[in-house]
Structure formats: C-alpha cells, structure tokens
Amino acid sequence: MTPIHRNISAVPAPPAPGQSASHPTHAHAHAGARASGTLQAVVSAGTQDMLNAAHLEDELNRTQAFAKLMEAGPKAAKDLLV
C-alpha cells in the first residue's frame, strides 16, 4: 500500500500533554508539519510509481522486440541487428 492510501485524517491531532488546545500557534505548527509530511509521502509515492512504470515500459519494449525478432526469423534478426 502506498503512503497516499494510508488512513490520513483531516482532523487535527490532540494537543500534546501540557499544551492547551487554545494555543493556536502550536496547533497550526503541528498541522503544518503534518501536512508537509503528508505532501512528502504523496510526492514520494508518485515518484516511485513513475519509476515503476518506466521500468515496466522498458521490459515491455524489450519483450515486444524479442517477439518480433522471433517471428521474423534468423535472417531478419540478423538484418535488424547489423
């Protein structure tokens, strides 16, 4: 499961022990740090998905080229490779 599909709640986290819920700067700083972490997870998941897609596309291209060479026979393969 990618980080983007994890259970991410829009509800702010409760204040840390010793902190009051009425202290707005702490709540906003915590929400900002959490949003930044979520954004980083989404970007990281997207990057990994693109790398995986590129790898799969490369494998597909190689397999298709190999299949065409097998269909064409040895003489055609020699002409294509030279």
C-alpha positions as CSV (number, residue, x, y, z in Angstrom):
1,M,0.0,0.0,0.0
2,T,1.4,3.4,-1.0
3,P,1.6,6.2,1.6
4,I,-1.2,8.1,-0.3
5,H,-3.6,5.3,0.5
6,R,-2.9,5.2,4.2
7,N,-5.5,6.4,6.7
8,I,-4.9,10.1,6.7
9,S,-7.4,12.1,8.7
10,A,-8.2,15.8,8.3
11,V,-8.9,16.1,12.0
12,P,-6.1,17.8,13.8
13,A,-4.2,15.8,16.4
14,P,-5.0,16.5,20.1
15,P,-2.6,18.8,21.9
16,A,0.5,17.3,23.5
17,P,0.4,16.8,27.3
18,G,1.0,20.1,29.0
19,Q,-0.2,22.1,26.0
20,S,-3.6,23.8,25.8
21,A,-5.9,23.4,22.9
22,S,-6.4,27.1,22.9
23,H,-2.8,27.8,21.9
24,P,-3.2,28.5,18.1
25,T,0.4,28.7,17.1
26,H,1.2,25.3,18.4
27,A,-1.8,23.8,16.7
28,H,-1.1,25.5,13.4
29,A,2.6,24.5,13.5
30,H,1.7,20.9,14.2
31,A,-0.9,20.9,11.4
32,G,1.6,22.4,9.1
33,A,4.3,19.8,9.9
34,R,1.7,17.1,9.4
35,A,0.6,18.5,6.1
36,S,4.2,18.8,5.0
37,G,4.8,15.1,5.9
38,T,1.7,14.1,4.0
39,L,2.8,16.0,1.0
40,Q,6.2,14.5,1.1
41,A,4.6,11.0,1.3
42,V,2.4,11.7,-1.7
43,V,5.3,13.0,-3.7
44,S,7.5,10.0,-2.8
45,A,4.7,7.6,-3.7
46,G,4.2,9.4,-7.1
47,T,7.9,9.3,-7.8
48,Q,8.1,5.6,-7.0
49,D,5.0,4.9,-9.2
50,M,6.7,6.7,-12.2
51,L,9.9,4.8,-11.7
52,N,8.0,1.5,-11.6
53,A,6.0,2.5,-14.7
54,A,9.2,3.3,-16.6
55,H,10.8,0.0,-15.6
56,L,7.7,-1.9,-16.8
57,E,7.5,0.0,-20.0
58,D,11.2,-0.8,-20.7
59,E,10.5,-4.5,-20.0
60,L,7.5,-4.4,-22.4
61,N,9.5,-2.8,-25.2
62,R,12.3,-5.5,-24.8
63,T,9.7,-8.3,-24.8
64,Q,7.9,-6.9,-27.9
65,A,11.2,-6.5,-29.8
66,F,12.2,-10.1,-28.9
67,A,8.8,-11.4,-30.0
68,K,9.2,-9.5,-33.4
69,L,12.7,-11.0,-33.9
70,M,11.4,-14.5,-33.1
71,E,8.6,-14.1,-35.6
72,A,10.8,-12.7,-38.3
73,G,13.3,-15.5,-38.1
74,P,17.1,-15.6,-38.0
75,K,17.8,-13.8,-41.3
76,A,15.5,-10.8,-40.5
77,A,17.0,-10.7,-37.0
78,K,20.5,-10.5,-38.4
79,D,19.4,-7.7,-40.8
80,L,17.8,-5.8,-37.8
81,L,20.8,-6.2,-35.6
82,V,23.5,-5.2,-38.1
